[in-house]
Structure formats: C-alpha cells, structure tokens
Amino acid sequence: MSKMYFEDYVVGSEHPLGSYTVTEEEIISFARQYDPQPFHVDKAAAEQSIYGGLISSGWMTCGIIMRLLVQSMGDRSTSMGSPGVDEVRWIKPVYAGDTLTAVLRILEARPSSSKPDRGVVMTQWVATNQKGEVVCTVKGMGMYKRRPA
C-alpha cells in the first residue's frame, strides 16, 4: 500500500479502523495497573454498581481505539505524532464480550504555517459496540508529512 501523506486526509472522509472484542481478563488486568476502581476490578462490586457489571476503564477503551488506528493505518501513515487530544467522551460503558468497531473521521486539515514539511489534521475517533451504539469519541490532532514534490 502507498503512504498516506497530509494531502490524503480529506475533510469529511472516514477511514474504518477495524474491530476488537474486549475480554474480562484484560479489563481487570488493565484496571489493576492503571484505574483500580471497583467497577473495573471487582465483579461483585461492579454488579452492585450503576453499571450492573464489570466495565472497561475509559482509558483502556481509548487505548483499544489507538491500537486499531495503528494496526489499520500505521504502516502507511506518515504520522509525526500528535500535539494533543482536545476532547474524550465515554458515552456508554464497555463490557466484557463487547466488540468495538472504530472509524477515523477527518474534521479539518491545514498545512503548518511554520513548518512546510508537515500539516495538521483534526480528527475524531468514533467507537461503537456490536449494537451500533457509540461508546467513545475522541477529538484531537495529528501531524503528517507533506507529500514530497
């Protein structure tokens, strides 16, 4: 596949990133290390919570989307990294057994005003569960190499 340069990120386009099924073991393992709230690490406590069961940490959900992005586009991407994320929304809980499907939406693209070798692309990641419900959105920006002349 050919490389994707800044010029290939067209405003309004969408790029499917693939799917991933979440397991109970990874929910607990991730949460024990990074987000040890009871509804992430303790099945009994989670069942008594407002969620009615064990749920993924939102940070784990973001990590899953990032993995899908890199697996889907990483080899052909000319990414130079990201100056940051502006908005993260955890809209619905993610349960063990849920299959997340993600898409990358291109919101804005502009050449850098100070560095002619790159452009900045504003994107939104959208993850849905197997029911088609949006579970997480992330808005942020990435820097990509400009196509060589």
Residue pairs with C-beta under 8 A, 6 or more apart in sequence:
1 75
1 76
2 76
3 76
3 77
3 78
4 73
4 76
4 77
4 78
4 144
5 78
5 144
5 145
5 146
5 147
6 78
6 109
6 111
6 118
6 119
6 121
6 144
6 145
6 146
6 147
7 119
7 146
7 147
8 147
9 106
9 109
9 119
9 121
9 123
9 144
10 106
10 109
11 106
11 107
11 108
11 109
12 106
13 105
13 106
14 103
14 104
14 105
14 106
15 72
15 73
15 103
15 104
15 106
16 72
16 101
16 102
16 103
17 65
17 68
17 69
17 71
17 72
17 73
17 101
17 102
17 103
17 104
17 125
18 68
18 71
18 72
18 101
18 102
19 68
19 99
19 100
19 101
19 102
20 64
20 67
20 68
20 99
20 100
21 97
21 98
21 99
21 100
22 56
22 64
22 94
22 95
22 96
22 97
22 98
22 99
22 100
23 96
23 97
24 54
24 96
24 97
26 60
27 40
27 54
27 55
27 56
27 57
27 60
27 96
28 40
28 41
28 54
30 40
30 56
30 57
30 59
30 60
30 63
31 37
31 40
31 41
31 57
31 60
32 41
34 57
34 59
34 60
35 57
35 59
35 60
37 57
38 45
38 46
38 49
39 45
39 46
39 49
39 51
39 54
39 55
40 46
40 54
40 55
40 56
40 57
42 54
43 53
43 54
46 52
46 53
46 54
46 55
47 53
47 54
51 93
51 95
53 95
53 96
54 95
54 96
55 93
55 94
55 95
56 64
56 93
56 94
56 95
56 96
56 98
58 88
58 90
58 136
60 94
61 90
61 94
61 100
61 127
61 135
61 136
62 88
62 136
62 138
64 100
64 102
64 127
65 100
65 102
65 125
65 127
65 136
65 138
68 100
68 102
69 102
69 104
69 125
73 104
77 144
78 144
78 145
79 142
79 143
79 144
80 118
80 142
80 143
80 144
80 145
81 142
81 143
82 140
82 141
82 142
82 143
83 120
83 141
83 143
84 140
84 141
85 138
85 139
85 140
86 139
86 140
86 141
87 137
87 138
87 139
87 140
88 136
88 137
88 138
88 139
89 136
89 137
89 138
90 135
90 136
91 133
91 134
91 135
91 136
91 137
92 129
92 133
92 134
92 135
93 135
94 100
94 129
94 135
94 136
98 129
98 130
98 135
99 129
99 130
100 127
100 128
100 129
100 135
100 136
101 127
101 128
101 129
101 130
102 125
102 126
102 127
102 128
103 125
103 126
104 123
104 124
104 125
105 123
105 124
105 125
105 126
106 121
106 122
106 123
107 122
107 123
107 124
107 139
108 121
108 122
109 119
109 120
109 121
109 122
110 119
110 120
111 118
111 119
111 120
111 146
112 118
112 119
112 120
112 143
116 146
117 145
117 146
118 143
118 144
118 145
118 146
119 143
119 144
119 146
120 141
120 142
120 143
121 141
121 142
121 143
121 144
122 139
122 140
122 141
123 139
123 140
123 141
123 142
124 137
124 138
124 139
125 136
125 137
125 138
125 140
126 134
126 136
126 137
127 134
127 135
127 136
127 137
128 134
128 135
129 135
